Amino acid sequence: MTRIGILGYGNLGRGVEYAVEANADLELVVVFTRRDPASVKVRSGVPVVSASAAAEWKDKVDVLILCGGSATDLPEQTPAFAKLFNVVDSFDTHAKIPAHFAAVDAAAKAAGRVGIISVGWDPGMFSLNRVYSNAILPGGADYTFWGRGVSQGHSDAIRRIPGVKDAKQYTVPVPAALEAVRSGSNPTLSTREKHTRECYVVLEAGADAAAVEKAIVTMPNYFSDYDTTVHFISEEELRRDHAGLAHGGFVIRSGATGKGGEHKHVIEYSLKLDSNPEFTANVLAAYARAAHRLAKEGATGCRTVLDIAPSYICAQSGEELRKALL
């Protein structure tokens, strides 16, 4: 058995709880929280403990799964907790992954622990497919499309605009762009040509709708580079029609082989997810198994999904995998 601890009990933490239950070789033993532990009710009934007391559990937890946010939580938490536990996180700020890797690697090596970072579907499963397809088709082009799905970070950015009571934002692939990529023509596509953004916004009483819309569509790094549509709806409509956290997307590589590139090839991997956090939680649980196995072999330091053999994330033995899935 791999004894699992969870740090943070939001949507992702609750998803990890379900994921651990679905794997017979994993066991949830504790949930750590920065909130008052008495205020956190976990479905499985395991102890809820203040994060400040985590050191008392360092010999009772094989792998700690960190369920905080990438903006401010994980850059501090993952290196800190790697001093106590083998850790797995879902850090997803792509541009900052090298720096996060270095920090976790130093902490984990110093403590003789294993850390696996940026585990999820992108980065994570999409990363694997980008690497596999690049290795197989060295002459080609990569395309990643996200959606249609809820972007939690973009939704939060809208909610921070004065006058906004609540909001959900959807990232939507442009059908014509997808069709062009799937044709194998290797089109050059701008950011605006690949995705659109749809925003559903509930206003505070008396808020200026025109001012809010302008603030959204001109927001740099979030909306200004996209064709963005803003819909103002009631709070009831938002709860009724936009309560889910569905997401997904496509990783596509097109390339050519043979004399003069005469033969065209397209590799495509896609995901359609009813629940982004629950799917991410299942990926985290699988890589928690890998972290424990690596630690038992004496490994230390940081890893990503690119560094770990597929068999390490599976509950089945090598013999079983070769017989059933190879």
N, C-alpha and C positions, 0 to 999 in steps of 0.2 A: 504493500500500500504506500501511496505517496500522500503524506499529510499536508493539506493545503491551508494556508491562511489567506484572508482577503483584507486588503487595506482600502477602505472606502465602500460605502453601501448605497450607491446611487443606482442608476439604470444598469451600468456595467457590472457593478458588484453583485446585484441581484441576478444578472445573467450568469455570472461565474458560479453562483450558488446552484443554479439549475444545471449548468454544465458539469460540475463536479458530481452531482447526483446521477447524471447519465453515464458516468464512467465507473465501472466496478472497482477499478484499481486506484481510484482517487477518493480521498476522505477529507471533508471540510472539518477543521478542528477549532477555528477561531476567526472572528471578524474584528479587525481593528478600526477605530473611528476617531476622528478629531472632534466629533460632537460629544455631548454627554452620553455615555454608553447606555444609561437608563432610558434614553429617548429613542434608541434604535432597536426595533423589533425585527429579528431575523426569522424567516420562515422555518429554517431547519432546527432552530433551538440551540445552536452552539453558543458558547460564551461570546459576549460582545465586550471588548476591552479597549481602554483608552490607548491611542497610538503611542502615547508617552510611556506606556508600560510594556512596549513590544519586546524589549530586551529580555524580559522575564520568560518569554516564549521561545527563545532562540534555539533551544534543544528539543522543542515540541512541534516545530513546524519544519517540514522538508523544503517547501517552496512557498514563498509569499507572492501572491498576484496583486499587483498595484493597479488600482482602478480610478486613479485621479486623472486630472486633465493635463494636456501637454503644455499648455501655455505657462503655468506657474507651478503646478504640483509636481509632476514627474521629474523635471530637471533637478529639483532638490531632493525629492523623496527616494528616487531609485538609487542614486549613489549612497544616500544615508542608510537605507535599509539593506543594501548589499553588504554592509559591514556586519549585519546580523544574520541574514538569511540568503539562500539562493532566491533570486527574484526574477519575475517576468513582468514586463510592462507593455503598453500599447502606444508608446510615444509616436506621434504621427506628424510632427512638424518636419517635413522632408529635409529642408535646408539645414536644419540644426542637428540632424542625426549624427554626423561625424563628431561633433563636440559632445553630444550626449553619450555616444559610445565611449569616447575617451575617458569621460568622468566615471562612468560605471565600470569600465575596465580597470581603472586604477584602484577603485574602492574594492571591487570584487577580488582582484588579485591579492591585495594587501590582507584581506580577510580570509583568503582561501575559499572563496565562494564562486558560484556561477551566476551570471546575469544574462538574461536574454531580453533584448529591447526591440521595440517597434514591431510587435506581434499583433496581427489583425488581418484585415483583408487588403488595405492599402495605407501604409506599407504592410507587407506580410504576404498573403497569397498572390496578390498582383505582382509583387516584387519578384517572387519565384518565377512566375510565368514570363515576366520581362527578361529575366536572366536566361531561362531555358531557351526561349525563342531567339534571343540574340546569339547564343552559342550555336544554335542549329542553323540560323540564317544570318551569317555575318554581314552579308550585303543586303541591307533593307532599311526599313523605317519603322519606328515604334509609335503607337497611338494608344492613349489611355482616355477612356470616356467614363465619367461618373454619372450615375442616375439612370432613370429618374428617381430622386430620393431626397430626403430631408438632410440639409447641411446644418448640423447643430451649431457650428461656429458662426456661420453666416446668419442664422436665426438669432443668435445671441447678439451679434453686431447690430441688427435692426432693433432689438429690444432696448438697446442702450441709447437710442435716439430720443431726445425729448419729445414727449407727446405720444409715444408708443406704449401701449399697455401690454401687448403680447404680439407674437409674430412667429410664423414658420416660413422658411425659405427652401425652395426646391431647386436642385441643380438638374438640368434637362439636356441630354445630348441632342444636337441638331441632326435630324434624320438624314438630310442630304450629305452631311459630313460623314456619318456612319456608312452610308451607301458608297460614297467615293472611296473610303478606306477599304471596305470589304471587296471592292472591285479589283484591288491590287495595283491601282494606278499610282500609289505613293504620293498623294496630294500634299502640298504645303498648305497648312491650315493655321490661321491666326487663332488666338484665344476666343475672340468673338465668333468665329466661324464654327467652333467645336461645341460650345455650350451656350444655353440661355439660362436665365434665372427668373423664377417665378416667386413672388413674395405675397404672402397673405397676412394682412396687418390689422390689428385691432387698435383703434385710437383711444387715447384718454379723452374724457369729456372736454370739449372746447378746443381740442388740438387742431392745428392748421394742416389739413390733408395735403395741400399742395407743397407746403414746406417740408413735410415728412417725406413725401415722394421724391422731392429734389435731393434731400439729404441721402436717401437710399441710392438713387441711380447715379449719383456723382461720387459715392464713397470710394476712395482709392483702395486698391488691393482686394476689394470685395466685389464691387458691382460696376465700377466705371468702365471696365474693359469688356463688359458683356451687354447684350441686349436684355434689359431687365424690365419685367412687367410687375406692377404693384397693384394688388387688389385689396381694397378696404372692405372688411367684413365684420360681422358682429362677433362678440365673444362666444356666443352660443354656436355659431357656424364654425368657429375655429375648433372648439371642443368636439363638435359632432363630425366634422369632415377632415380634420387635420391632426388627430390625436396620435397617429402612428409614427413610427420611426423607421419606415421602410427605406431601403437604399439598394445599391448595387452598381453594376457598370461592366465595362468591357476592356480587356487588354488585347490589342491586335498588333501583330507584326506582319508586314508583307515584304517579301523579298524574291530573289530570283536565283536560279542555278543554271548550269549548263553553259554551252558556248554562247557568249554574248548575252547571257541572261535570258535565254529563250524560253525557259520554263518558269512560270510565276507560281508563288506559293503564299498562302495566307494562313497564319496561325491565330486563332481567336479563343480567348477564355472569358467566360462571362459569369456574373453572379446576379441573382435576383433575390433580395433579402427582405422578408417581412419585418424583421427586427435587426437593425444594425447592431445595437449593443449585445443582443443575445448571440448573434453569429460571432462577433468579435470575442465574446466570452468563451465560446467553444474553441476558437483558435488558441486563446490564451491557455485554456485547460490542457490542450494537447501539448503545447510547448512547455508547460509546467512539468509534464511527464519527462520530456527531454532534459530539462534542467536537472531533475533529480537523477536521471541516469548518468548524465555527464559528471555530476558531482560525485556519484558513487565510483566512477572510473578515475577520480582524482583530478578532473579538469578544474581550472580556475579562470576567472576573467570573463569578459563580455563576449556574447555571440549575437548574431541576428539569424533570421530564418535562412539566409543565404549560406550560413556556415554549418548547418545541421542536417545530417542525413535523414531522409524521410522516415526510415525505420525507427528513429529515435522518438518520433511523436506518436507512434502507433502502439496500442495495447497488445497487439498480436506479436508473437515471436517471429524471428526471421524465417523460420521454417514455414510457419503459417502464412506469412505474407507471400513467400515464393510460390506456395501451392495455390493460394486463392486469388491473389491480386496481380502477380507478375505476368 
